[in-house]
Amino acid sequence: MENGINKPVKFARMFWYEDEVKRLEAASKQIPDKRGTIFYGSSTIRLWDSLSADLPALNPVNLGFGGSTLAACVWFFNRIMQDYQPKQLIVYAGDNDLGDGRHPEEVYIFFKQLVVVAQERFGNLPCYFISLKPSPTRWNIAEQFKSANQLISTEITTRLPNWQYINLFADMLGADGKPKRELFLDDGLHLSKLGYAVWKTIIAEKTGAQL
C-alpha cells in the first residue's frame, strides 16, 4: 500500500466498484450540461434521489457510487470525472472507511490524496467536504468519526483556500447528544427524507445556493 499523499492508495478489492463506475460512465453520456456542481462520494450521495429538486440552484450532478470509501473515490476520480468541467465539487466519503476498520489518520491521508487528484484535474476549483455523519449504526465508533472530522477540517482551514468544510455533525444530534433517529432509514446508516432536508438546508447556506 502506498501511504504518500501524491498517489492514490491501491486496493486489490477496487474491482467491487466496477459495475457502479461503469454506470456513472454510461450516465455521463446522457447529461447535456457537465458544468454544474458535482456531488461525489458514497451511497449517502448515491441515494439522494431528490438532489436536483432540493438544490436546483447548484445544477447538481450526482456521481455517488454505492458503498464507496474515500480511498475508492481517490482511485476512480479521474475515470469518473473525465467528461466533466464542474463549477464546484462537493464530497461526502470516509464513513465506510471507518466502518471497514480504517483509522481516522488513514481517512485523513485519503482526503489529502483526494485534494491532490482534484487539484491536478480541475485546478483551484471551489470544493467542499461534508463532515462524516453521526449515524446510529456506527455510533460505537463516534470518537473516530469526530477525530477524522477534526483532522480534515483543520487541514481545510489551515492549508486549503479553495476548500470549505461543511459541518453537519452537530445538527444531526438530539438533545441527548446522540444521532436523531428520525434522520435515518431503518438501517440506522442511510438518510431519511428528514435527514436529507437537514443536509439540503446546511449545504445551501454554506454554498450560497437559493432554495
Contacts in CASP RR format, 6 or more apart in sequence:
PFRMAT RR
TARGET T0000
AUTHOR 0000-0000-0000
METHOD contacts of the structure
MODEL  1
MENGINKPVKFARMFWYEDEVKRLEAASKQIPDKRGTIFYGSSTIRLWDS
LSADLPALNPVNLGFGGSTLAACVWFFNRIMQDYQPKQLIVYAGDNDLGD
GRHPEEVYIFFKQLVVVAQERFGNLPCYFISLKPSPTRWNIAEQFKSANQ
LISTEITTRLPNWQYINLFADMLGADGKPKRELFLDDGLHLSKLGYAVWK
TIIAEKTGAQL
1 9 0 8 1.000
1 10 0 8 1.000
1 11 0 8 1.000
2 8 0 8 1.000
2 9 0 8 1.000
2 10 0 8 1.000
3 9 0 8 1.000
3 109 0 8 1.000
4 109 0 8 1.000
4 113 0 8 1.000
5 109 0 8 1.000
5 112 0 8 1.000
5 113 0 8 1.000
5 116 0 8 1.000
6 113 0 8 1.000
6 116 0 8 1.000
7 113 0 8 1.000
8 71 0 8 1.000
8 74 0 8 1.000
8 75 0 8 1.000
8 77 0 8 1.000
8 113 0 8 1.000
8 117 0 8 1.000
9 71 0 8 1.000
9 74 0 8 1.000
9 75 0 8 1.000
9 109 0 8 1.000
9 110 0 8 1.000
9 113 0 8 1.000
10 75 0 8 1.000
11 71 0 8 1.000
11 72 0 8 1.000
11 75 0 8 1.000
14 72 0 8 1.000
14 75 0 8 1.000
14 76 0 8 1.000
17 65 0 8 1.000
17 66 0 8 1.000
17 67 0 8 1.000
17 68 0 8 1.000
17 72 0 8 1.000
17 76 0 8 1.000
20 65 0 8 1.000
20 66 0 8 1.000
20 68 0 8 1.000
21 65 0 8 1.000
21 76 0 8 1.000
21 79 0 8 1.000
21 80 0 8 1.000
23 65 0 8 1.000
24 63 0 8 1.000
24 64 0 8 1.000
24 65 0 8 1.000
24 80 0 8 1.000
25 79 0 8 1.000
25 80 0 8 1.000
28 34 0 8 1.000
28 83 0 8 1.000
28 84 0 8 1.000
29 83 0 8 1.000
31 61 0 8 1.000
33 59 0 8 1.000
34 61 0 8 1.000
34 83 0 8 1.000
34 84 0 8 1.000
34 85 0 8 1.000
34 86 0 8 1.000
35 59 0 8 1.000
35 84 0 8 1.000
35 85 0 8 1.000
35 86 0 8 1.000
35 87 0 8 1.000
36 58 0 8 1.000
36 59 0 8 1.000
36 60 0 8 1.000
36 61 0 8 1.000
36 86 0 8 1.000
36 87 0 8 1.000
36 88 0 8 1.000
37 55 0 8 1.000
37 58 0 8 1.000
37 59 0 8 1.000
37 60 0 8 1.000
37 61 0 8 1.000
37 86 0 8 1.000
37 87 0 8 1.000
37 88 0 8 1.000
37 89 0 8 1.000
37 90 0 8 1.000
37 207 0 8 1.000
38 60 0 8 1.000
38 61 0 8 1.000
38 63 0 8 1.000
38 81 0 8 1.000
38 84 0 8 1.000
38 86 0 8 1.000
38 88 0 8 1.000
38 89 0 8 1.000
38 90 0 8 1.000
39 45 0 8 1.000
39 48 0 8 1.000
39 51 0 8 1.000
39 60 0 8 1.000
39 61 0 8 1.000
39 62 0 8 1.000
39 63 0 8 1.000
39 64 0 8 1.000
39 90 0 8 1.000
39 91 0 8 1.000
39 92 0 8 1.000
40 63 0 8 1.000
40 64 0 8 1.000
40 73 0 8 1.000
40 80 0 8 1.000
40 89 0 8 1.000
40 90 0 8 1.000
40 91 0 8 1.000
40 92 0 8 1.000
40 93 0 8 1.000
41 63 0 8 1.000
41 64 0 8 1.000
41 65 0 8 1.000
41 68 0 8 1.000
41 73 0 8 1.000
41 91 0 8 1.000
41 92 0 8 1.000
41 93 0 8 1.000
42 64 0 8 1.000
42 65 0 8 1.000
42 66 0 8 1.000
42 67 0 8 1.000
42 68 0 8 1.000
42 69 0 8 1.000
42 73 0 8 1.000
42 92 0 8 1.000
42 93 0 8 1.000
42 94 0 8 1.000
42 95 0 8 1.000
42 96 0 8 1.000
43 64 0 8 1.000
43 65 0 8 1.000
43 66 0 8 1.000
43 67 0 8 1.000
43 68 0 8 1.000
43 190 0 8 1.000
44 92 0 8 1.000
44 95 0 8 1.000
44 133 0 8 1.000
44 190 0 8 1.000
44 191 0 8 1.000
45 62 0 8 1.000
45 63 0 8 1.000
45 64 0 8 1.000
45 92 0 8 1.000
46 62 0 8 1.000
46 64 0 8 1.000
46 65 0 8 1.000
46 66 0 8 1.000
46 67 0 8 1.000
47 190 0 8 1.000
47 191 0 8 1.000
48 54 0 8 1.000
48 62 0 8 1.000
48 191 0 8 1.000
48 196 0 8 1.000
48 199 0 8 1.000
50 193 0 8 1.000
50 196 0 8 1.000
51 60 0 8 1.000
51 62 0 8 1.000
52 60 0 8 1.000
52 62 0 8 1.000
54 196 0 8 1.000
54 197 0 8 1.000
54 200 0 8 1.000
55 200 0 8 1.000
55 203 0 8 1.000
55 204 0 8 1.000
55 209 0 8 1.000
55 211 0 8 1.000
57 204 0 8 1.000
57 209 0 8 1.000
57 210 0 8 1.000
57 211 0 8 1.000
58 88 0 8 1.000
58 207 0 8 1.000
58 209 0 8 1.000
59 87 0 8 1.000
61 84 0 8 1.000
61 86 0 8 1.000
63 80 0 8 1.000
63 81 0 8 1.000
65 72 0 8 1.000
65 76 0 8 1.000
65 80 0 8 1.000
67 96 0 8 1.000
68 76 0 8 1.000
68 93 0 8 1.000
68 96 0 8 1.000
69 93 0 8 1.000
69 94 0 8 1.000
69 96 0 8 1.000
69 97 0 8 1.000
69 100 0 8 1.000
69 102 0 8 1.000
69 110 0 8 1.000
70 93 0 8 1.000
70 94 0 8 1.000
70 96 0 8 1.000
70 97 0 8 1.000
70 107 0 8 1.000
70 110 0 8 1.000
70 111 0 8 1.000
70 114 0 8 1.000
71 97 0 8 1.000
71 102 0 8 1.000
71 110 0 8 1.000
71 113 0 8 1.000
72 93 0 8 1.000
73 91 0 8 1.000
73 93 0 8 1.000
73 110 0 8 1.000
73 114 0 8 1.000
74 110 0 8 1.000
74 113 0 8 1.000
74 114 0 8 1.000
74 117 0 8 1.000
77 114 0 8 1.000
77 117 0 8 1.000
77 118 0 8 1.000
77 121 0 8 1.000
78 117 0 8 1.000
78 121 0 8 1.000
81 121 0 8 1.000
81 122 0 8 1.000
85 122 0 8 1.000
86 122 0 8 1.000
86 125 0 8 1.000
87 125 0 8 1.000
87 126 0 8 1.000
88 125 0 8 1.000
88 126 0 8 1.000
88 127 0 8 1.000
88 128 0 8 1.000
88 207 0 8 1.000
89 118 0 8 1.000
89 122 0 8 1.000
89 125 0 8 1.000
89 126 0 8 1.000
89 127 0 8 1.000
89 128 0 8 1.000
90 127 0 8 1.000
90 128 0 8 1.000
90 130 0 8 1.000
90 166 0 8 1.000
90 203 0 8 1.000
90 207 0 8 1.000
91 114 0 8 1.000
91 127 0 8 1.000
91 128 0 8 1.000
91 129 0 8 1.000
91 130 0 8 1.000
92 129 0 8 1.000
92 130 0 8 1.000
93 114 0 8 1.000
94 107 0 8 1.000
94 110 0 8 1.000
94 132 0 8 1.000
94 148 0 8 1.000
95 132 0 8 1.000
95 133 0 8 1.000
95 135 0 8 1.000
95 138 0 8 1.000
95 145 0 8 1.000
97 106 0 8 1.000
97 107 0 8 1.000
97 110 0 8 1.000
98 104 0 8 1.000
98 107 0 8 1.000
98 132 0 8 1.000
98 138 0 8 1.000
98 141 0 8 1.000
98 144 0 8 1.000
98 145 0 8 1.000
98 148 0 8 1.000
99 138 0 8 1.000
99 141 0 8 1.000
103 144 0 8 1.000
104 144 0 8 1.000
104 145 0 8 1.000
104 147 0 8 1.000
104 148 0 8 1.000
104 151 0 8 1.000
105 151 0 8 1.000
107 132 0 8 1.000
107 148 0 8 1.000
107 151 0 8 1.000
107 152 0 8 1.000
108 148 0 8 1.000
108 151 0 8 1.000
108 152 0 8 1.000
108 155 0 8 1.000
111 129 0 8 1.000
111 151 0 8 1.000
111 152 0 8 1.000
111 155 0 8 1.000
112 155 0 8 1.000
115 127 0 8 1.000
115 160 0 8 1.000
115 163 0 8 1.000
118 125 0 8 1.000
118 127 0 8 1.000
123 162 0 8 1.000
124 161 0 8 1.000
124 162 0 8 1.000
125 162 0 8 1.000
126 162 0 8 1.000
126 164 0 8 1.000
127 160 0 8 1.000
127 162 0 8 1.000
127 163 0 8 1.000
127 164 0 8 1.000
128 163 0 8 1.000
128 164 0 8 1.000
128 165 0 8 1.000
128 166 0 8 1.000
128 203 0 8 1.000
128 206 0 8 1.000
128 207 0 8 1.000
129 152 0 8 1.000
129 156 0 8 1.000
129 163 0 8 1.000
129 164 0 8 1.000
129 165 0 8 1.000
129 166 0 8 1.000
130 166 0 8 1.000
130 168 0 8 1.000
130 199 0 8 1.000
130 203 0 8 1.000
131 149 0 8 1.000
131 152 0 8 1.000
131 153 0 8 1.000
131 165 0 8 1.000
131 166 0 8 1.000
131 167 0 8 1.000
131 168 0 8 1.000
131 169 0 8 1.000
132 145 0 8 1.000
132 148 0 8 1.000
132 149 0 8 1.000
132 169 0 8 1.000
133 145 0 8 1.000
133 168 0 8 1.000
133 169 0 8 1.000
133 172 0 8 1.000
133 191 0 8 1.000
134 142 0 8 1.000
134 145 0 8 1.000
134 169 0 8 1.000
134 172 0 8 1.000
134 173 0 8 1.000
134 178 0 8 1.000
134 179 0 8 1.000
135 179 0 8 1.000
135 184 0 8 1.000
135 188 0 8 1.000
135 189 0 8 1.000
136 178 0 8 1.000
136 179 0 8 1.000
136 181 0 8 1.000
136 184 0 8 1.000
136 188 0 8 1.000
136 189 0 8 1.000
137 187 0 8 1.000
137 188 0 8 1.000
137 189 0 8 1.000
138 145 0 8 1.000
138 189 0 8 1.000
139 178 0 8 1.000
139 179 0 8 1.000
145 169 0 8 1.000
146 169 0 8 1.000
149 167 0 8 1.000
149 169 0 8 1.000
152 165 0 8 1.000
153 165 0 8 1.000
153 167 0 8 1.000
156 163 0 8 1.000
156 164 0 8 1.000
156 165 0 8 1.000
157 165 0 8 1.000
164 206 0 8 1.000
166 202 0 8 1.000
166 203 0 8 1.000
166 206 0 8 1.000
168 198 0 8 1.000
168 199 0 8 1.000
168 202 0 8 1.000
171 198 0 8 1.000
171 202 0 8 1.000
172 179 0 8 1.000
172 180 0 8 1.000
172 183 0 8 1.000
172 195 0 8 1.000
172 198 0 8 1.000
173 179 0 8 1.000
173 180 0 8 1.000
174 180 0 8 1.000
181 188 0 8 1.000
182 192 0 8 1.000
182 194 0 8 1.000
182 195 0 8 1.000
183 191 0 8 1.000
183 192 0 8 1.000
183 194 0 8 1.000
183 195 0 8 1.000
183 198 0 8 1.000
184 190 0 8 1.000
184 191 0 8 1.000
184 192 0 8 1.000
184 195 0 8 1.000
185 191 0 8 1.000
185 192 0 8 1.000
191 199 0 8 1.000
200 211 0 8 1.000
201 211 0 8 1.000
203 209 0 8 1.000
204 210 0 8 1.000
204 211 0 8 1.000
END
